[in-house]
Amino acid sequence: MTNEELKKIWSEKFAVVPQVLENMKQVQAAATAFNTNVDAVVKISGAKIAELAAGLGMDLAELEDVRQTKLDSGKDVVKGIFKCFTKGIAEEWLTEDKQVYDWMVNNLGYDRLQMGGQGGIVANVLAVTGVNKVYAHANSLPKLQAQQFLELDNLVSFDEKGAEKPAYLINREVDIPLIHWIIEFDRNDTVHIGGKDFKCPKSNRFIATYDPLNLHLVMDRHFIDATGRRKMDYVVLSGFHALTEHNDGVRLQEGALPIIENWKKQGDIVHLEIASTQDIAVRKSIIKSIAPIVDSIGINEREAIDILEVSGCEKQAEACNARTNSVNMFEALMLIKKIIKAPRIQLHMFGLYMTLQDKGFKITPEANLRGMMLAATVAASKAGTGNINKKENLLWAHGEQVSDVGLKELSDLANHLYKPELTETGITEVDGFDLIALPTILVEKPLTLVGMGDTISSLSLIGSR
C-alpha cells in the first residue's frame, strides 16, 4: 500500500478528533502534581552559543568535556546548551546556586514568560480542553506564577489559608517565583567553534533550572488534603526528576508513596510522567518505588534509554542511542514494560507514539487510539500556533495529514513484528499485551516545543473516551 493510500486511511481515522475533544467534558475532575513553575523562554542561535563560550574563555575541548549535569557555573550552562544543540536532544540540568541564577539572568535573559513544570502545563491543557474541574498543585503561587495559569474558572488551586479559588486569581504574597530557563534552538542552525561547524540535527531545547522548592519536593498541604477527600478521575504526577541524592531525593520520593496509594484507593487513575532524571539514585528509585504502583507511565525516547541504562539493559540502550527508530524503541518499551510492570506505558518519539498495555486494562485499545489521535492533533496545533491557551487553537492541525516519517516508522515496526495490519489499524497484540501505535502530524517549523511531551501523554490517556 502506498503512503498516499495510508494517509487517506489515517485521515479518516483522525476525523473523530473533534468529537473526542468534545468528550473531554465527560471528565469530572483531574489533578496535576507536583511541579509548577515559571518558564523563561529564550531562542538561542549558534552564533550566540559561540559568543557565550568565547566570553567565558571556553575552547572546543572544554565545551565537549561534560563530566556532570549539575550547573555549578555559567560554563556548565554553556556546555549543556552546546551538547543539546549539536545532538538535537532535550535535557534538563539543575542548580541551587544563586550565582548561576544571576549569570543566567544577565547573559540569557528571556523572550517571554509562560507556564512551566509538567504539573502546571498539564493543568492548563486539561482545563482548556474541557475537563470540568482541574486541581493544580503549586508549592509557590505568587502573582507572577498565577499569571501563567489560564484565566479559566474550572482551573483551581489554593490560597495560603487553604481556600479553593481559580488559580489565576491567587496571590500568595510571601511565596517566591520559581524560574526555569527554556533555551530553544532550531534545526539546521550552525555553531562555529574551534574551526569546526556543528549543525543542529533537530529543533529542541535545553532546560536550565533554578527551583529550590521543587528540587526538595515541597508539597502544598491544602492540595493534598483536598484531593485526598474528593475522588479524581485522573491524577497526573511529575516532578520527581528534579530531586537529587544529595538533597535526600530518595527519601522525599518515598514520602509521596502514601499520598499516591490514597489516590489509588479512591479509584483515581494515576499517571506518572518520567521526565529526564539526571540523578542516578533518584532515577533508580523512581523505577523501583513509584513507577510500579501507578496505572500509567509516559516517556520519550531519551527517558526510555535512561531507564534501560540503570536496569541492566545497557545493550538495548546502546542500540537505541545508535539508532533511535521505532524498532529499537519498541524493543526498549517491551523491556521497560516487563521491568516496571505498570499496566500501561506510552512512549512518544519523533513521528510516532506507541502505547503498550495489559490485556483488559480499563481503557480499551480503541479508546487509547482515539486519545492518541487527539493528543497528536493538539500537540501539532501547539507547535503550529505557539500555544493552546485558547480553545480555538486546539484543532488548528485537524485535517493535516500524518507525516511520512511516522508512516515509515510504523511500517518498519509492523514488518519487524510481522503484524502488517498495524500500518492500517494502529492496533495489534504482542506477547500478550495490546500495542497501539500512531503516526503523528509533524510541523516543519514549530513555534514552540515546550511542554509537548506532557501534552501528548496527558491527552493520550485522559482523551481516551
N, C-alpha and C positions, 0 to 999 in steps of 0.2 A: 504494500500500500504506500502511495506517495505521501510526502509531507503535506501537500495541499489537501489530500483526502483526509488525513489525520487531523489537520487543523479544522476542517469542517465538522468532523465528529466532535472535537473538543469544544468548538464554538457552540454547538447545540447543547452540550452538557452545561456550559457556562451560562446559558440562557436563564437558568433558575436563580442566578445570584441575586437579582433584586428581591425576589420573594424570600430567599434565605436571609437577606438583610432585614426585611420586614419582620421575620420571625424572631429576631433578636429581642423583640418586645415581650416574648414569652418568658424570658429570664427575669425572675422576680428580684433577685438580689445576688450581687457578687462583691467580693472583697479583694483588694490588692495590697500586698505587703512584701517586704518591709521597706524597701529603699525608694525614697522620693527626694529629689534634689533639683537644683537649678543647673541647666546646661548652658555654658558659654560657647557658642558655636563659632568657629573661625575656619575659613577656607585658606589653605596654605599652598603655595606654589613651590615647585622645585627650586626656583631662584631664591625664595625666602628661606628655604631649608639651608641652602648653601651660605646665605648671609648669616643665619644664626650660628652655623658651625664656625664660620670664619670669625665671628665676633667673640667666640669662646676659645679660639685658637685650636680648633679640632681638625685633625687631618683624617684621611680615609681610614687609616688603621684604627684610630681611636673611635671613629663612628661605628665601625664594624665589631669592636671589642665589647660585646654585650655580655656582662658577667652577672647581671641581676636585672630584675624587672621592678625594682623599687626605685622611686625617684628621690635621690639624695641631693641632686644638684640640677642646675639648668642643663648641664651636659647630658645627664640621663634623659631629660625630656627630649633633647635633640636626637639622641640615639634611638629612642623609641619611635619618634616620627620617621626617621630615616629607615629603620627596619621595616615598618609597616608600609611606607611609601614604595620602597624598592621591591617588596614582595607582594604588594596588593592585598595585604591581610589586615584584619582588625584585631587590636589588642587593647587592654586597659591596664595601665600601671598606676600605682598608688603612692601617695605621700601624706605624711602628717607634719612635714617640715614647713614652717611659716615662711622661711627664706625662699624655698622653692615656689611656694604660692606667690610671693611677691615678684619673683623672677618672671613667672608666667603672666602676671598682671601687666608688668612693664614691657615684656617682649612679645607676647602673643596677643593680648587684648581679646576682643571678640567682635564678631559681626552682628550677632543677635543673641538674645536670651530666650530659652524655651524650657519646657518641662523636661526634666531628666530623671534617671532612675527607672528601672523596669516597672516598679510599683506605680509611680506617677504616670508614666507613659501609658501603661495598660489601663489605668483608671480613666484617663481621658478617652482612650479608644472605646472602651466599653460603654462609657456614658454617651458619647456621640453616636454610637451605633444602636442605641435604644434600650439597653438594659434598664429595667425600671428603677433600681437604686444601686449605686456603686459606692462602697465604703473604701475610702483611700487612707492608708496608713501614712502618717507624716510625723517623724520624730522632731522635725523643725518646721514650723509653719508661720514665719513672719510674713509681712505683706509681700515681699519680693517673691517668696515661694508661692503664696496664694495666687498671685497674678499669673502663674504658669498653669493653674487649673482652668479648665474651660468654664465659662460663665453659664453653667447648667445646674438647675436645681436638683437634678437626680444624682449629682456627684457630691458626696458629703464627706466631712471629716469632723474633727472635734476640737473645740477651743480649749484654753488652758484650764477651764472649770469642768470640762467633760460634756459640754452642751453640743449636740449634733447640729451642724449648720452646713449650708452649701459651702464647699471648700474654698471657693473663690472669695467669700466674704470674711473669712477668718484672718485675724492678725494677732498672733501670739508675739507681743512686742519684745519679750525678753529672749526669744529664740534667735539664733544666728543663721544666716543663709548658708547652705551647703552647696558649693560650686564645683562643677566638673568642666574641664575643657574638652570639647569635641573638635578635634583637629582633622578636617576633611581634606582629601586630595583627589585629583582626577586621573582617570586612566589616560595613558599616553603622554602625560606631563613628564618632564625630564629634569633631573638634578645633576649638575656638573660638579664633581668633587674629585680632587686629586688627578686631574687629567682624564677622568673617565666620565661617561654619560650613563646614568641609570634611569631607564624608562619605567614608569609605574604601569604594571600589567592590568590593574583593575581598580576602579574607583572604590575607595574605602575610607576608614578613619582610624585615628589613634586617640585614645581617651586618656587624659592625664587628670587624676582625681585627687582633690583635697577635700576631705569629708570626714572629720573626726567622729561624728555621731554614727554614721553608717559603718564606719570602719570598726566600731565597737558594738554594732547591732543593738543600739539603744532603741527600746520599744516604747510606744505610747500606750500607757495602761488603759486609757479610755477606749481606744480602738480595740484592744484585746478583750476588755470586758464586754463591749457592745457586740462584737462578732461572736463571742463565746455564748451569748444568750439568744441570739437570733440565727436561725438556720440560713446559711448562704447556699445558693445553688452551686456556686463555684468560688474557690479561693485560689488566686494566682500568687504564688510565692516566688520571691527572688531576694537578692541582697547578700546571700551567704558568701558569694565570691569575693566580696570586699574584705573579708576577715583574713587575719594572718595568725600564724602560730605565735609570733612574737607578742601579739595583742590578745593572747588567750582565746583565739578564734575557735578552737575545737570545743572548749568548754562552753563558749557562748552559743555555738550551734546546738549543743546538747540541751541547753536551756530552752530552746524553741520546741523541742520534741513534744512535751506535754501539751503545748498550745496546738500543734498540728494534730495530735491524737484527739484532742477535744473537738476540733473541726470535723474530723473524720467520724467521730461518734455521732455528731449531729446529722450525718449523711451528706455533708458538703463534699463535692468533687474537688480534690486538692491537686493543683498542677504546679510543678516546680520548673522554673527557668534556670538551667545550669549555665550561667554566664562564664566567660573566660576567667578561670580561677588560677592565679599565678602561684599562690602558696601551696606547696605540695601536700603538706599535712592537712590543710583545710580541704583541699580537693579530695583527698582520700576519705576524709571524714564525711563529706557530703555524699560520696558514693556509698559509703558503708552505713551511715546512720539515717540520713534524711531521704535520699532517693528511693530506697526500698519501701518506705511507708506511704509514699504519695500514690495517687491514682495515675498521674500522667507526668511526663517529662518532656521538655523542649530543649533541643540542642542544635547548633550549627556544626559545620564540618570541623572547625578548629576545636570546638568544645568536645566533639566526639574523639578526636585524636588525643586531647588532653586526658580523657577518661581511660583510653587504651593504654597510654604511657604509664599510668600508675596502677594498672590492673593486670600486669603480666602479659600484655598483648603488644609488646614492642614491635614485633614483626609486622603486624597489621597496621600499626601506627606509622611505621616507616613506609609501607606501601601507599597509605593514604596521603602521606606527605609528598611522596614522589609523584603520585598521580591521583589527584583529587577528583575522581569521577564517580559515577553512580554505582558502578560495580564494586569498587573498593569501599565506598561509603556504605553501601548496603551490607557488605560483609562486616564492616565495623558496627553498624546498627544491630545486626544479629548478635554479635559478640556482647555488645553492651546490654541488650535485652536479656541475655542469659546470665550476665554477671549481676545486674541490678535487680532484675525480676519485677520491675514496675509493670503494671498491667498495660500501659500504653506509653510508647516513646515516639516522638516525632523529630525528624531531622530535616532541616532546611538547608539546601546548598544552592549554588548558582544554577538557576534554571529548573530546579526540581525539588519538590517536597516528598518525603517518604514518612509514612506512619506505620509502625509495627505494633500490633496489639493482640492481647489474648483473645482467643475464641470466646464468644459470649460476653465480651466487655459491654458495659451498659450503654455505650454508643455504637451503633451499627457501622460497618464499613461504608455503607451507602451514605449515612448521615455524616460520617467523617469526611467523605469526599466532598460533600456539599460545603461543609465548614472550610475545608482547604481551598475550595474554589472562591468562597467569599474572601478568605484571607489573601489569596493571590491577587484578587481584583483590588481590594483595599490597599494592599501593600504597593501595587503598581500605581494606584491613584495617588498615594502619598509621595512616591518617588517622582511622579509626573507633575504634581501641583505644588510640592514643597511642604504641604501639611494636610491633615484631615481634621482640622479644627471646626469645620462646619459640615453639616450633613450633605450639602450639595456636592462636596468634593469626593465623597466616598465611592461613587460609581463612575468617576472620571474615566477609568480604564475599562469599564464594561463595554464589551463589543470588540476590544482589541484581541488579536489572535495570540495563541500561546507561541512561545519562542521556538525557533529552530534548534537552539541549544538544548532546551528542555525536551523536545521530541527525540533528539539524538540520545540524550542521557537515558530517557525512558526506554527507547528501543534497545540500547545496549544492555540495559538491565533485564528487559524481557528476554533477550537472547541468552544472557548469562543464566537465567533461571529456567530456561525452556518453558516460558509462560507467554506465548505470543499474544494472548488475549489482553495482557497488561497494557499494551500500547493503545488499545481502544477503550477498555473499560476502566483502567486505573485501579482495579481491584483483583487480587488473587490470594491464594493461600500458599504459605511456605513454611515447612517444618511445623505444622500445627498452629501457626499464627496467621492472622489476617494482615496482609500487606496492602496499603493504599498508597499509590504513587501518582503524583500530579505534575505535568509540565506547566511551568508558570509563565506569566506575562512579564517580559523584561522591558525596561525603559532605557533607551540608549544613553541618554544624558540625564541621570537622576538629579533632581534639585536637592535632595537630601537622602541620607541613608540612616540617620539617627532613629533608633527605636524600631527598625524594620523587623528584626528577628522577634522582638516582643509582640509586635502587631501580628505577625504571621502565626506564632504559636498560640497566642490567646484567642484569636478569632477562629483559627482552625478547630480548636476544642469547643469554645463557647458558641460558635456559629454552627455547630453540628446539630442541626434541627431536623 
